[in-house]
Amino acid sequence: MDMTGYYYHCSNGETFDIAALIIYDDEKYAAELMSANPEHMDKFVFDGGELLRIPWVDIPDPENAPVNESIPEKAPWKE
């Protein structure tokens, strides 16, 4: 899927991590938004009306994620 040409209109008070949470359902993709929008890097909080380019991000499907058998079901301190 080609995401070229997709944009997001920021609202007053939003930040890159809030926009990433809205767009990608995970704020950890804020760095990808920042890299795609260097002209807005001087803003910590958007005024509203800024237009962000939305880069393609390959988000893994949690249902197909490999299971790590070495991770215990419960944290040791919760036993």
C-alpha positions as CSV (number, residue, x, y, z in Angstrom):
1,M,0.0,0.0,0.0
2,D,1.4,3.4,-1.0
3,M,0.7,6.1,1.6
4,T,2.1,8.9,-0.5
5,G,-0.2,11.9,-0.5
6,Y,-1.9,11.2,2.8
7,Y,-1.9,14.0,5.4
8,Y,-3.1,14.7,8.9
9,H,-4.5,18.0,10.1
10,C,-3.3,18.7,13.6
11,S,-5.6,20.2,16.3
12,N,-4.6,22.8,18.9
13,G,-2.6,21.2,21.7
14,E,-1.6,18.0,19.8
15,T,2.0,16.8,19.8
16,F,3.8,14.3,17.5
17,D,3.2,11.5,19.9
18,I,-0.5,12.3,20.2
19,A,-0.8,12.4,16.4
20,A,1.1,9.1,16.1
21,L,-1.4,7.6,18.6
22,I,-4.3,8.8,16.6
23,I,-2.9,7.8,13.2
24,Y,-1.1,4.6,14.0
25,D,-2.8,3.6,17.2
26,D,0.7,3.7,18.9
27,E,2.7,6.8,20.0
28,K,6.0,5.0,19.4
29,Y,5.7,6.0,15.8
30,A,6.2,9.7,16.6
31,A,9.8,9.5,15.3
32,E,8.5,8.5,11.9
33,L,6.1,11.4,11.8
34,M,8.9,13.8,12.9
35,S,11.3,12.5,10.2
36,A,8.6,13.0,7.5
37,N,7.8,16.5,8.7
38,P,11.1,18.3,9.5
39,E,9.5,21.7,8.9
40,H,7.5,21.2,12.2
41,M,10.4,20.0,14.3
42,D,10.5,23.4,16.1
43,K,7.1,22.8,17.7
44,F,6.6,20.9,20.8
45,V,2.8,21.5,20.8
46,F,0.9,22.3,17.6
47,D,-1.2,25.5,17.3
48,G,-3.8,23.7,15.2
49,G,-4.1,23.6,11.4
50,E,-0.6,22.1,10.8
51,L,-0.6,19.6,8.0
52,L,1.6,16.5,8.6
53,R,2.7,14.1,5.9
54,I,1.9,10.6,7.0
55,P,4.7,8.2,6.1
56,W,4.1,4.5,5.5
57,V,4.9,2.4,8.6
58,D,4.9,-1.3,8.6
59,I,3.0,-2.1,11.8
60,P,3.3,-5.8,12.9
61,D,0.2,-7.8,13.4
62,P,0.0,-8.7,17.1
63,E,-1.8,-11.9,16.3
64,N,1.1,-13.1,14.1
65,A,3.8,-12.0,16.5
66,P,6.2,-14.7,17.5
67,V,5.7,-16.0,21.1
68,N,8.8,-15.8,23.3
69,E,8.6,-18.9,25.5
70,S,11.3,-17.6,27.8
71,I,9.1,-14.8,29.2
72,P,7.2,-16.0,32.2
73,E,3.4,-15.6,32.4
74,K,3.7,-13.8,35.7
75,A,6.4,-11.5,37.0
76,P,8.4,-13.2,39.7
77,W,7.5,-10.6,42.3
78,K,3.8,-11.2,41.7
79,E,3.9,-14.9,42.6
